[in-house]
């Protein structure tokens, strides 16, 4: 199974979002080579990314209205400000979206 974090820092365009047995998948316009296999469907597991893609309005926008999401994801450390607000973030990172 290929996970979305395997295309970290690579621009991609989401054209379909789907739930299947409590698992969330996205399909992309792009085809990526991962482990010598062509892939355009990814399992979304990081919590922040899953919340973003599983939003019912976002799913409707992509699946029914046919609006695509052009983005890329990055794993970044929490900022000093975020750590000052929540000290448990010290030494941890999280996923963010970037326009591409």
Order of alpha helices (4+ residues) and beta strands (2+ residues): beta-beta-beta-alpha-alpha-beta-alpha-beta
